[in-house]
Amino acid sequence: MVAPGLGFIMESMKTSVIGLLLTLASAAPAQVPAPAVIDWSADDSARAAFLQAHGRAYAKGSVTVWAPNDTFDVAWLNAFADSLAAAVSSLQSLIGGPFPWQRLGARPIHYYLSPGRFISHADGRGGVFISVALVRRRNAPYLHEAAHELLALQAPFAPFEYPDSVAQERAAAGFPFWLGEGLPDVLAQMTAAATGFPEGDVFAIGGLAKVDSVCAARLTASNRRAEILDRIGRPGYLEALRTTDRPQVAPVFYACSQSFTKHVVARIGLPATLALWTQIPQGTWRTALETAAGESLQRIRRSWLTRLGLPQDSIWGAALARLTPGRAIRVHHTGRGRIEGRFRSAAPATLTLDLVTSPTELSTAGLDSLWIRGNAARTGALVGAIPGAVAGVTLGVIANHVGCRDDGGDPCPEAVPLLGLAGAAGGALLGALIGSLIPKWHRRIP
C-alpha cells in the first residue's frame, strides 16, 4: 500500500533538517574558525595494502619490517631489521612479561615504512606506520611506537575504543595522556641508551639527560604554556595535538610529558609506574601513584616544577590564567576547608575571591584543589543525541514499511538516515538545553 504524500513530507523534512542544522550552527558565538582535525591513521589500510603488493617483508624475530621495492638497499634493510628486532626484544625485557593484559601477545610488531607525509603512529593492533622520509632522515621513533604496541591493554583501552560517545568522553576525561606519551618516550630512551639503537628524536629533545631543561625552556617560551601545563600530570587530552595547531604544542607537550614521567619513575620506580599504567581503565591510576609515592599528585607536580627551576605556582598560574572575573569557582584550603566564591583576580602566588561578605585573598600554597562551575550542556547533547537518533531511525524504518514513495513513485530509502540525523540533531539540541540548566563542577586542579 502506498502512503500518499509521504514523498512530499520527506522533501519538506530535508529542508527542515537543513534549517535545524543551520540554526544549531548560528546559535554558536562567532569565533575564529577552529583548526582542522588531523587523522593520521585514516590511510593505514591503503598503506599496508600498497606495501604488501609493491614491497617486501623482512621478518626478524619480534618484528617484521615492510618496505617499498627499490627504496632502500636490501643489505641495509636486513641489517636494520636485525638491530630493530634486538632493540624491541630489549624493550620488552625492560617492560617485563609477557603479561595477560598485553594486547599484542606473542605476535610480532609490523613496521610499515610507507611513502607520503604523515605522523608516525602505532595502530594498537600490532602495526607501526613510519614515513619513508623520516627513515631517510634517520629520525624515526621506532622504539617509541613499539612501546605503544607493547603497552596496549586489552580493548577497550584508548578512549576511542569504547562503544559509544558518552563512554568515550568519560574515558578521555580520566585518561592521563601525559603518561600515554611520556612512558613510551622514557622506555624508548632507556632502551636506546642500553642497546645503542639509533632511536629518532622527532622533537629534538636530546634524550633523558636534557629533557628537563628542554621542557623548562619550551614552557617558558610558549604562548600556550597554560593549556599545555594544564595537561601535564593530570587527566585529559590536549585537543590541539590532533589538529593543525599540533606544531605549536607538540614539541612542548612531548618534552614535558617525558620529563614528568621521568620524575615519576625516579620517585616510585619503573615497576610501580608500569603497575599504575595497567590501572588506567579502572580510573585508579592516580590513587596508585599517590599510594606508591606517599604524597599527593599535586605535591609530586610541585616537586617536579622545582626540579625544573620553574615557580611552584606555575600549575595554579596555568589554571587561573584561563579564568574570567565573575566565574564561580570552588577551592579547598588546607586550613579552612572548602571555599566557594567568584573569581576576582590572581597574582603569581595568590587568588582573590569575591565571597558573600567581602573579597578574600588566598595563597595558592595553601590550596590543593580547584573546581570550576559550569553546566552539563555537553553531556546533555551527547546523551540526547543517542535516543534522538534511535527514534529518528525507527520512524524512518516505519515510513518505508508503510510505503513511502516520492513524486515519481520510487521508494525513499533516504528516510532512515535523514530522520536519524534529524532525531540526533533534535535530541542533541534538547539535551544541550536541558543540560545547560544543570550546574556541574569541573575539576581543574589536580
DRENDO-1510 file (C-alpha; in Angstrom, 1 decimal, always signed):
<recs>
REC; n; res; u; v; w
REC; 1; MET; +0.0; +0.0; +0.0 .
REC; 2; VAL; +1.3; +3.4; -0.9 .
REC; 3; ALA; +1.1; +6.2; +1.6 .
REC; 4; PRO; +0.3; +9.3; -0.5 .
REC; 5; GLY; +2.0; +12.5; +0.4 .
REC; 6; LEU; +5.0; +10.9; +2.2 .
REC; 7; GLY; +7.3; +11.8; -0.6 .
REC; 8; PHE; +6.4; +15.4; -0.2 .
REC; 9; ILE; +6.8; +15.1; +3.6 .
REC; 10; MET; +10.3; +13.7; +3.0 .
REC; 11; GLU; +11.3; +16.6; +0.8 .
REC; 12; SER; +9.9; +19.0; +3.4 .
REC; 13; MET; +11.9; +17.1; +6.1 .
REC; 14; LYS; +15.1; +17.6; +4.1 .
REC; 15; THR; +14.5; +21.4; +4.2 .
REC; 16; SER; +13.6; +21.2; +7.9 .
REC; 17; VAL; +16.8; +19.2; +8.8 .
REC; 18; ILE; +19.0; +21.6; +6.9 .
REC; 19; GLY; +17.3; +24.5; +8.7 .
REC; 20; LEU; +17.8; +22.9; +12.1 .
REC; 21; LEU; +21.5; +22.3; +11.4 .
REC; 22; LEU; +21.9; +25.9; +10.3 .
REC; 23; THR; +20.1; +27.0; +13.4 .
REC; 24; LEU; +22.4; +25.0; +15.6 .
REC; 25; ALA; +25.4; +26.4; +13.8 .
REC; 26; SER; +24.2; +30.0; +14.0 .
REC; 27; ALA; +23.4; +29.7; +17.7 .
REC; 28; ALA; +27.2; +29.3; +18.4 .
REC; 29; PRO; +29.0; +32.5; +19.1 .
REC; 30; ALA; +31.1; +34.0; +16.3 .
REC; 31; GLN; +34.7; +32.9; +16.5 .
REC; 32; VAL; +37.8; +32.3; +14.5 .
REC; 33; PRO; +37.5; +29.1; +12.5 .
REC; 34; ALA; +38.7; +26.1; +14.5 .
REC; 35; PRO; +41.9; +24.4; +13.5 .
REC; 36; ALA; +41.3; +21.4; +11.2 .
REC; 37; VAL; +41.4; +17.9; +12.7 .
REC; 38; ILE; +44.2; +15.7; +11.6 .
REC; 39; ASP; +43.6; +11.9; +11.1 .
REC; 40; TRP; +47.0; +10.4; +10.6 .
REC; 41; SER; +45.7; +6.8; +10.6 .
REC; 42; ALA; +42.9; +7.2; +8.0 .
REC; 43; ASP; +45.0; +5.7; +5.2 .
REC; 44; ASP; +46.6; +2.9; +7.2 .
REC; 45; SER; +44.8; +0.1; +5.3 .
REC; 46; ALA; +45.8; +1.6; +2.0 .
REC; 47; ARG; +49.4; +1.9; +3.2 .
REC; 48; ALA; +49.6; -1.7; +4.3 .
REC; 49; ALA; +48.0; -2.9; +1.1 .
REC; 50; PHE; +50.4; -1.0; -1.0 .
REC; 51; LEU; +53.4; -2.4; +0.7 .
REC; 52; GLN; +52.0; -6.0; +0.6 .
REC; 53; ALA; +51.5; -5.5; -3.2 .
REC; 54; HIS; +54.6; -3.4; -4.0 .
REC; 55; GLY; +57.0; -4.1; -1.2 .
REC; 56; ARG; +58.9; -6.8; +0.7 .
REC; 57; ALA; +58.7; -8.1; +4.2 .
REC; 58; TYR; +61.8; -8.6; +6.4 .
REC; 59; ALA; +60.8; -10.9; +9.2 .
REC; 60; LYS; +63.3; -10.9; +12.1 .
REC; 61; GLY; +62.0; -12.4; +15.4 .
REC; 62; SER; +59.9; -9.9; +17.2 .
REC; 63; VAL; +59.5; -7.6; +14.2 .
REC; 64; THR; +58.5; -7.6; +10.6 .
REC; 65; VAL; +59.7; -4.7; +8.5 .
REC; 66; TRP; +57.8; -3.8; +5.3 .
REC; 67; ALA; +59.5; -1.5; +2.8 .
REC; 68; PRO; +58.7; -0.5; -0.8 .
REC; 69; ASN; +60.6; -2.2; -3.6 .
REC; 70; ASP; +63.7; -0.4; -4.8 .
REC; 71; THR; +63.6; +2.3; -2.0 .
REC; 72; PHE; +66.3; +1.1; +0.4 .
REC; 73; ASP; +69.4; -1.0; +0.0 .
REC; 74; VAL; +68.5; -4.7; +0.7 .
REC; 75; ALA; +71.6; -5.3; +2.7 .
REC; 76; TRP; +70.9; -2.2; +4.9 .
REC; 77; LEU; +67.3; -3.4; +5.4 .
REC; 78; ASN; +68.4; -6.8; +6.5 .
REC; 79; ALA; +70.9; -5.4; +9.0 .
REC; 80; PHE; +68.4; -2.7; +10.2 .
REC; 81; ALA; +65.7; -5.3; +10.8 .
REC; 82; ASP; +68.1; -7.4; +12.8 .
REC; 83; SER; +69.1; -4.5; +15.0 .
REC; 84; LEU; +65.5; -3.3; +15.4 .
REC; 85; ALA; +64.4; -6.8; +16.5 .
REC; 86; ALA; +67.1; -6.9; +19.1 .
REC; 87; ALA; +66.2; -3.5; +20.4 .
REC; 88; VAL; +62.5; -4.4; +20.6 .
REC; 89; SER; +63.3; -7.5; +22.5 .
REC; 90; SER; +65.3; -5.4; +25.0 .
REC; 91; LEU; +62.4; -3.1; +25.3 .
REC; 92; GLN; +60.1; -6.0; +26.0 .
REC; 93; SER; +62.5; -7.2; +28.7 .
REC; 94; LEU; +62.5; -3.7; +30.2 .
REC; 95; ILE; +58.7; -3.8; +30.5 .
REC; 96; GLY; +58.7; -7.3; +31.7 .
REC; 97; GLY; +56.2; -10.0; +30.9 .
REC; 98; PRO; +54.7; -11.1; +28.7 .
REC; 99; PHE; +51.6; -10.2; +30.7 .
REC; 100; PRO; +48.0; -11.2; +30.2 .
REC; 101; TRP; +47.0; -7.6; +29.8 .
REC; 102; GLN; +49.2; -7.1; +26.8 .
REC; 103; ARG; +47.1; -6.9; +23.6 .
REC; 104; LEU; +50.0; -7.8; +21.3 .
REC; 105; GLY; +50.6; -11.2; +22.9 .
REC; 106; ALA; +53.3; -13.2; +21.2 .
REC; 107; ARG; +52.7; -11.6; +17.8 .
REC; 108; PRO; +55.5; -9.6; +16.1 .
REC; 109; ILE; +55.2; -5.9; +15.5 .
REC; 110; HIS; +54.8; -5.0; +11.8 .
REC; 111; TYR; +56.6; -1.8; +10.8 .
REC; 112; TYR; +55.2; -0.3; +7.6 .
REC; 113; LEU; +57.8; +2.1; +6.1 .
REC; 114; SER; +55.4; +4.0; +3.8 .
REC; 115; PRO; +55.6; +6.7; +1.2 .
REC; 116; GLY; +53.9; +10.0; +1.8 .
REC; 117; ARG; +53.9; +12.5; +4.6 .
REC; 118; PHE; +52.1; +11.6; +7.9 .
REC; 119; ILE; +52.7; +11.5; +11.6 .
REC; 120; SER; +54.3; +8.3; +12.8 .
REC; 121; HIS; +52.0; +6.2; +14.9 .
REC; 122; ALA; +51.1; +2.8; +16.2 .
REC; 123; ASP; +47.6; +1.4; +15.5 .
REC; 124; GLY; +47.1; -0.7; +18.6 .
REC; 125; ARG; +46.8; -3.9; +16.6 .
REC; 126; GLY; +50.5; -4.7; +16.1 .
REC; 127; GLY; +51.1; -2.2; +13.3 .
REC; 128; VAL; +53.6; +0.8; +13.3 .
REC; 129; PHE; +53.5; +3.3; +10.4 .
REC; 130; ILE; +56.5; +5.4; +9.7 .
REC; 131; SER; +57.1; +7.6; +6.6 .
REC; 132; VAL; +60.0; +6.8; +4.3 .
REC; 133; ALA; +61.1; +10.4; +4.5 .
REC; 134; LEU; +61.6; +10.1; +8.3 .
REC; 135; VAL; +63.6; +6.8; +7.9 .
REC; 136; ARG; +65.9; +8.5; +5.4 .
REC; 137; ARG; +66.4; +11.4; +7.8 .
REC; 138; ARG; +67.3; +8.8; +10.5 .
REC; 139; ASN; +64.8; +10.4; +12.8 .
REC; 140; ALA; +62.1; +7.8; +13.2 .
REC; 141; PRO; +60.6; +6.9; +16.6 .
REC; 142; TYR; +60.8; +3.1; +16.2 .
REC; 143; LEU; +61.1; +2.2; +19.8 .
REC; 144; HIS; +58.5; +4.9; +21.0 .
REC; 145; GLU; +55.9; +3.4; +18.7 .
REC; 146; ALA; +56.9; -0.2; +19.6 .
REC; 147; ALA; +56.4; +0.8; +23.3 .
REC; 148; HIS; +52.8; +1.9; +22.4 .
REC; 149; GLU; +52.2; -1.6; +21.0 .
REC; 150; LEU; +53.8; -3.4; +23.9 .
REC; 151; LEU; +51.8; -1.3; +26.4 .
REC; 152; ALA; +48.4; -1.5; +24.7 .
REC; 153; LEU; +46.0; -3.2; +27.1 .
REC; 154; GLN; +43.2; -5.4; +26.0 .
REC; 155; ALA; +40.4; -3.4; +24.4 .
REC; 156; PRO; +38.7; -1.2; +25.2 .
REC; 157; PHE; +41.7; +0.9; +26.4 .
REC; 158; ALA; +42.2; +4.0; +24.3 .
REC; 159; PRO; +39.1; +6.3; +24.7 .
REC; 160; PHE; +38.1; +5.9; +21.0 .
REC; 161; GLU; +37.8; +2.2; +21.5 .
REC; 162; TYR; +34.7; +2.5; +23.8 .
REC; 163; PRO; +31.3; +1.7; +22.3 .
REC; 164; ASP; +29.5; +5.0; +22.5 .
REC; 165; SER; +30.3; +8.7; +22.7 .
REC; 166; VAL; +29.4; +9.0; +26.4 .
REC; 167; ALA; +31.8; +6.2; +27.3 .
REC; 168; GLN; +34.4; +7.7; +25.1 .
REC; 169; GLU; +34.1; +11.1; +26.7 .
REC; 170; ARG; +34.3; +9.6; +30.2 .
REC; 171; ALA; +37.4; +7.6; +29.3 .
REC; 172; ALA; +39.1; +10.5; +27.7 .
REC; 173; ALA; +38.4; +12.8; +30.7 .
REC; 174; GLY; +40.1; +10.3; +33.0 .
REC; 175; PHE; +43.0; +9.2; +30.8 .
REC; 176; PRO; +46.5; +10.5; +31.7 .
REC; 177; PHE; +47.6; +11.3; +28.2 .
REC; 178; TRP; +50.9; +12.7; +29.5 .
REC; 179; LEU; +51.7; +9.2; +30.7 .
REC; 180; GLY; +50.4; +7.7; +27.5 .
REC; 181; GLU; +53.1; +9.5; +25.6 .
REC; 182; GLY; +55.7; +10.1; +28.3 .
REC; 183; LEU; +56.0; +6.4; +29.4 .
REC; 184; PRO; +56.7; +5.2; +25.8 .
REC; 185; ASP; +59.3; +8.0; +25.5 .
REC; 186; VAL; +61.1; +7.1; +28.7 .
REC; 187; LEU; +61.1; +3.4; +27.8 .
REC; 188; ALA; +62.4; +4.1; +24.3 .
REC; 189; GLN; +65.1; +6.4; +25.6 .
REC; 190; MET; +66.2; +3.9; +28.2 .
REC; 191; THR; +66.3; +1.1; +25.7 .
REC; 192; ALA; +68.2; +3.1; +23.1 .
REC; 193; ALA; +70.8; +4.1; +25.7 .
REC; 194; ALA; +71.3; +0.5; +26.8 .
REC; 195; THR; +71.5; -1.0; +23.3 .
REC; 196; GLY; +72.9; +1.8; +21.2 .
REC; 197; PHE; +70.0; +1.6; +18.8 .
REC; 198; PRO; +69.6; +4.8; +16.8 .
REC; 199; GLU; +66.2; +5.9; +18.1 .
REC; 200; GLY; +64.9; +9.1; +16.3 .
REC; 201; ASP; +64.4; +12.3; +18.2 .
REC; 202; VAL; +61.4; +13.8; +16.4 .
REC; 203; PHE; +61.1; +16.8; +18.7 .
REC; 204; ALA; +64.8; +17.4; +19.2 .
REC; 205; ILE; +64.6; +16.9; +22.9 .
REC; 206; GLY; +68.1; +15.4; +23.3 .
REC; 207; GLY; +67.3; +12.3; +25.5 .
REC; 208; LEU; +66.7; +11.9; +29.2 .
REC; 209; ALA; +69.7; +13.9; +30.2 .
REC; 210; LYS; +68.4; +17.0; +28.5 .
REC; 211; VAL; +64.6; +16.6; +28.7 .
REC; 212; ASP; +64.2; +18.7; +31.9 .
REC; 213; SER; +66.0; +21.7; +30.7 .
REC; 214; VAL; +64.3; +21.5; +27.3 .
REC; 215; CYS; +60.8; +21.2; +28.9 .
REC; 216; ALA; +61.5; +24.2; +31.1 .
REC; 217; ALA; +62.8; +26.4; +28.3 .
REC; 218; ARG; +60.0; +25.5; +25.9 .
REC; 219; LEU; +57.3; +26.1; +28.6 .
REC; 220; THR; +58.8; +29.5; +29.4 .
REC; 221; ALA; +58.8; +30.5; +25.7 .
REC; 222; SER; +55.4; +29.1; +24.7 .
REC; 223; ASN; +52.4; +31.4; +24.5 .
REC; 224; ARG; +50.3; +28.3; +25.0 .
REC; 225; ARG; +52.1; +27.1; +28.2 .
REC; 226; ALA; +48.9; +27.4; +30.3 .
REC; 227; GLU; +46.9; +24.9; +28.3 .
REC; 228; ILE; +49.9; +22.6; +27.9 .
REC; 229; LEU; +50.9; +22.6; +31.6 .
REC; 230; ASP; +47.2; +22.1; +32.4 .
REC; 231; ARG; +47.5; +18.6; +30.8 .
REC; 232; ILE; +50.9; +17.5; +32.4 .
REC; 233; GLY; +50.4; +15.4; +35.5 .
REC; 234; ARG; +46.6; +15.4; +35.3 .
REC; 235; PRO; +44.0; +13.6; +33.2 .
REC; 236; GLY; +42.6; +14.8; +30.0 .
REC; 237; TYR; +43.7; +15.3; +26.4 .
REC; 238; LEU; +45.4; +18.3; +24.8 .
REC; 239; GLU; +43.0; +18.8; +21.9 .
REC; 240; ALA; +45.4; +20.8; +19.9 .
REC; 241; LEU; +47.6; +17.8; +19.4 .
REC; 242; ARG; +45.2; +16.3; +16.9 .
REC; 243; THR; +44.6; +19.5; +14.9 .
REC; 244; THR; +46.6; +21.7; +12.6 .
REC; 245; ASP; +47.8; +23.5; +15.8 .
REC; 246; ARG; +49.9; +20.5; +16.6 .
REC; 247; PRO; +53.2; +22.1; +15.6 .
REC; 248; GLN; +52.6; +24.8; +18.2 .
REC; 249; VAL; +52.1; +22.5; +21.1 .
REC; 250; ALA; +53.6; +19.0; +20.4 .
REC; 251; PRO; +57.3; +19.9; +20.9 .
REC; 252; VAL; +56.4; +21.3; +24.4 .
REC; 253; PHE; +53.9; +18.7; +25.4 .
REC; 254; TYR; +56.1; +15.7; +24.4 .
REC; 255; ALA; +59.2; +17.2; +26.2 .
REC; 256; CYS; +57.3; +17.9; +29.4 .
REC; 257; SER; +55.4; +14.6; +29.3 .
REC; 258; GLN; +58.7; +12.8; +29.1 .
REC; 259; SER; +60.1; +15.0; +31.8 .
REC; 260; PHE; +57.3; +14.5; +34.3 .
REC; 261; THR; +57.2; +10.7; +33.6 .
REC; 262; LYS; +60.9; +10.6; +34.2 .
REC; 263; HIS; +60.2; +12.4; +37.5 .
REC; 264; VAL; +57.5; +9.9; +38.4 .
REC; 265; VAL; +59.8; +6.9; +37.6 .
REC; 266; ALA; +62.6; +8.4; +39.7 .
REC; 267; ARG; +60.1; +8.9; +42.6 .
REC; 268; ILE; +58.3; +5.4; +42.6 .
REC; 269; GLY; +60.4; +3.2; +40.3 .
REC; 270; LEU; +59.7; +1.8; +36.9 .
REC; 271; PRO; +57.8; -1.4; +38.1 .
REC; 272; ALA; +55.4; +0.8; +40.1 .
REC; 273; THR; +54.9; +3.2; +37.1 .
REC; 274; LEU; +54.1; +0.2; +34.9 .
REC; 275; ALA; +51.7; -1.1; +37.5 .
REC; 276; LEU; +49.7; +2.2; +37.6 .
REC; 277; TRP; +49.6; +2.1; +33.8 .
REC; 278; THR; +47.5; -1.0; +34.0 .
REC; 279; GLN; +45.0; +0.8; +36.3 .
REC; 280; ILE; +44.1; +3.4; +33.7 .
REC; 281; PRO; +40.9; +1.6; +32.5 .
REC; 282; GLN; +39.7; +1.4; +36.1 .
REC; 283; GLY; +40.4; +5.0; +36.8 .
REC; 284; THR; +42.6; +4.2; +39.8 .
REC; 285; TRP; +46.0; +5.2; +38.4 .
REC; 286; ARG; +46.1; +8.4; +40.4 .
REC; 287; THR; +45.4; +6.6; +43.7 .
REC; 288; ALA; +48.1; +4.1; +42.8 .
REC; 289; LEU; +50.5; +6.8; +42.1 .
REC; 290; GLU; +49.8; +8.7; +45.3 .
REC; 291; THR; +50.0; +5.5; +47.4 .
REC; 292; ALA; +53.3; +4.5; +45.8 .
REC; 293; ALA; +54.8; +8.0; +46.3 .
REC; 294; GLY; +53.3; +8.6; +49.7 .
REC; 295; GLU; +52.2; +12.1; +48.7 .
REC; 296; SER; +49.5; +13.8; +46.6 .
REC; 297; LEU; +49.8; +14.2; +42.9 .
REC; 298; GLN; +49.8; +18.0; +43.5 .
REC; 299; ARG; +52.9; +17.7; +45.6 .
REC; 300; ILE; +54.6; +15.5; +43.0 .
REC; 301; ARG; +54.0; +18.1; +40.3 .
REC; 302; ARG; +55.2; +20.9; +42.5 .
REC; 303; SER; +58.5; +19.0; +43.3 .
REC; 304; TRP; +58.8; +18.4; +39.5 .
REC; 305; LEU; +58.4; +22.1; +38.8 .
REC; 306; THR; +61.0; +22.9; +41.5 .
REC; 307; ARG; +63.5; +20.5; +39.8 .
REC; 308; LEU; +62.9; +22.2; +36.5 .
REC; 309; GLY; +63.6; +25.6; +38.1 .
REC; 310; LEU; +60.1; +26.9; +37.5 .
REC; 311; PRO; +57.9; +28.7; +40.1 .
REC; 312; GLN; +55.9; +26.3; +42.2 .
REC; 313; ASP; +52.8; +28.2; +41.4 .
REC; 314; SER; +53.1; +27.5; +37.7 .
REC; 315; ILE; +50.3; +24.9; +37.8 .
REC; 316; TRP; +48.0; +27.3; +39.6 .
REC; 317; GLY; +49.1; +30.1; +37.3 .
REC; 318; ALA; +48.2; +28.0; +34.2 .
REC; 319; ALA; +44.8; +27.2; +35.5 .
REC; 320; LEU; +43.9; +30.7; +36.8 .
REC; 321; ALA; +45.1; +32.3; +33.6 .
REC; 322; ARG; +42.1; +30.7; +31.9 .
REC; 323; LEU; +39.5; +32.1; +34.3 .
REC; 324; THR; +37.5; +35.3; +33.7 .
REC; 325; PRO; +36.3; +37.6; +36.5 .
REC; 326; GLY; +33.0; +36.6; +38.0 .
REC; 327; ARG; +33.4; +32.9; +37.3 .
REC; 328; ALA; +32.0; +30.7; +40.1 .
REC; 329; ILE; +34.8; +28.5; +41.5 .
REC; 330; ARG; +35.4; +26.3; +44.5 .
REC; 331; VAL; +38.8; +25.6; +46.2 .
REC; 332; HIS; +39.9; +23.5; +49.1 .
REC; 333; HIS; +42.2; +25.2; +51.6 .
REC; 334; THR; +44.3; +23.0; +53.8 .
REC; 335; GLY; +43.4; +25.1; +56.9 .
REC; 336; ARG; +39.9; +26.4; +56.1 .
REC; 337; GLY; +38.4; +23.6; +54.1 .
REC; 338; ARG; +36.1; +24.2; +51.1 .
REC; 339; ILE; +35.6; +27.7; +49.9 .
REC; 340; GLU; +33.2; +28.8; +47.2 .
REC; 341; GLY; +33.1; +32.3; +45.6 .
REC; 342; ARG; +33.5; +34.2; +42.3 .
REC; 343; PHE; +36.9; +34.7; +40.8 .
REC; 344; ARG; +38.1; +38.2; +41.1 .
REC; 345; SER; +41.8; +38.3; +40.2 .
REC; 346; ALA; +45.0; +36.3; +40.5 .
REC; 347; ALA; +48.6; +37.2; +41.2 .
REC; 348; PRO; +51.7; +35.0; +40.8 .
REC; 349; ALA; +51.1; +33.3; +44.2 .
REC; 350; THR; +47.6; +34.4; +45.3 .
REC; 351; LEU; +44.0; +34.1; +44.3 .
REC; 352; THR; +41.3; +36.6; +45.2 .
REC; 353; LEU; +37.7; +35.5; +45.5 .
REC; 354; ASP; +34.5; +37.6; +45.9 .
REC; 355; LEU; +32.7; +36.0; +48.9 .
REC; 356; VAL; +29.4; +36.9; +50.4 .
REC; 357; THR; +31.0; +39.3; +52.8 .
REC; 358; SER; +34.0; +40.8; +51.1 .
REC; 359; PRO; +36.9; +39.9; +48.7 .
REC; 360; THR; +39.3; +37.3; +50.2 .
REC; 361; GLU; +42.8; +36.8; +49.1 .
REC; 362; LEU; +44.2; +33.2; +49.4 .
REC; 363; SER; +47.7; +31.9; +48.9 .
REC; 364; THR; +47.9; +29.2; +46.3 .
REC; 365; ALA; +50.4; +27.4; +48.5 .
REC; 366; GLY; +47.6; +26.5; +50.9 .
REC; 367; LEU; +45.2; +25.2; +48.2 .
REC; 368; ASP; +45.1; +21.7; +47.0 .
REC; 369; SER; +42.2; +21.7; +44.6 .
REC; 370; LEU; +40.3; +23.9; +42.2 .
REC; 371; TRP; +36.9; +23.4; +40.7 .
REC; 372; ILE; +35.0; +25.5; +38.1 .
REC; 373; ARG; +31.3; +25.6; +38.0 .
REC; 374; GLY; +29.8; +25.2; +34.5 .
REC; 375; ASN; +26.9; +23.2; +33.2 .
REC; 376; ALA; +26.1; +19.8; +31.7 .
REC; 377; ALA; +25.3; +21.1; +28.2 .
REC; 378; ARG; +27.9; +19.0; +26.5 .
REC; 379; THR; +26.9; +15.8; +28.3 .
REC; 380; GLY; +23.3; +16.6; +27.7 .
REC; 381; ALA; +23.9; +16.9; +24.0 .
REC; 382; LEU; +25.7; +13.6; +23.8 .
REC; 383; VAL; +23.0; +11.8; +25.9 .
REC; 384; GLY; +20.2; +13.4; +23.9 .
REC; 385; ALA; +21.6; +12.7; +20.5 .
REC; 386; ILE; +21.6; +8.9; +21.0 .
REC; 387; PRO; +17.9; +8.3; +21.8 .
REC; 388; GLY; +17.1; +11.0; +19.2 .
REC; 389; ALA; +18.9; +9.2; +16.5 .
REC; 390; VAL; +17.3; +5.9; +17.5 .
REC; 391; ALA; +13.9; +7.4; +17.4 .
REC; 392; GLY; +14.6; +9.0; +14.0 .
REC; 393; VAL; +15.9; +5.8; +12.5 .
REC; 394; THR; +12.9; +3.9; +13.9 .
REC; 395; LEU; +10.5; +6.4; +12.3 .
REC; 396; GLY; +12.4; +6.2; +9.0 .
REC; 397; VAL; +12.0; +2.4; +9.0 .
REC; 398; ILE; +8.3; +2.7; +9.7 .
REC; 399; ALA; +7.9; +5.2; +6.9 .
REC; 400; ASN; +9.5; +2.9; +4.4 .
REC; 401; HIS; +7.5; -0.1; +5.7 .
REC; 402; VAL; +4.1; +1.7; +5.2 .
REC; 403; GLY; +5.1; +2.5; +1.7 .
REC; 404; CYS; +6.9; +5.8; +1.5 .
REC; 405; ARG; +7.2; +6.9; -2.2 .
REC; 406; ASP; +8.5; +10.1; -3.8 .
REC; 407; ASP; +6.6; +12.0; -6.5 .
REC; 408; GLY; +7.9; +9.6; -9.2 .
REC; 409; GLY; +6.6; +6.6; -7.3 .
REC; 410; ASP; +10.0; +5.4; -6.3 .
REC; 411; PRO; +10.9; +4.3; -2.7 .
REC; 412; CYS; +12.5; +6.8; -0.4 .
REC; 413; PRO; +15.3; +5.0; +1.4 .
REC; 414; GLU; +16.8; +8.3; +2.5 .
REC; 415; ALA; +14.1; +8.4; +5.1 .
REC; 416; VAL; +16.2; +6.3; +7.5 .
REC; 417; PRO; +19.4; +8.3; +7.6 .
REC; 418; LEU; +17.6; +11.6; +7.2 .
REC; 419; LEU; +15.2; +11.0; +10.1 .
REC; 420; GLY; +18.1; +9.6; +12.1 .
REC; 421; LEU; +20.1; +12.8; +11.5 .
REC; 422; ALA; +17.1; +14.9; +12.4 .
REC; 423; GLY; +16.5; +12.9; +15.5 .
REC; 424; ALA; +20.1; +13.1; +16.6 .
REC; 425; ALA; +20.2; +16.9; +15.9 .
REC; 426; GLY; +16.9; +17.5; +17.7 .
REC; 427; GLY; +17.9; +15.2; +20.6 .
REC; 428; ALA; +21.3; +17.0; +20.9 .
REC; 429; LEU; +19.7; +20.4; +21.0 .
REC; 430; LEU; +17.1; +19.4; +23.6 .
REC; 431; GLY; +19.8; +17.6; +25.7 .
REC; 432; ALA; +22.0; +20.6; +25.5 .
REC; 433; LEU; +19.2; +23.0; +26.5 .
REC; 434; ILE; +18.3; +20.8; +29.5 .
REC; 435; GLY; +22.0; +20.2; +30.4 .
REC; 436; SER; +22.6; +24.0; +30.3 .
REC; 437; LEU; +20.2; +24.3; +33.2 .
REC; 438; ILE; +22.0; +21.7; +35.3 .
REC; 439; PRO; +25.0; +23.0; +37.3 .
REC; 440; LYS; +28.1; +20.9; +37.1 .
REC; 441; TRP; +31.5; +21.3; +38.8 .
REC; 442; HIS; +34.6; +20.6; +36.7 .
REC; 443; ARG; +37.8; +19.8; +38.4 .
REC; 444; ARG; +40.9; +21.8; +37.2 .
REC; 445; ILE; +43.4; +21.0; +39.9 .
REC; 446; PRO; +44.7; +18.4; +40.5 .
</recs>
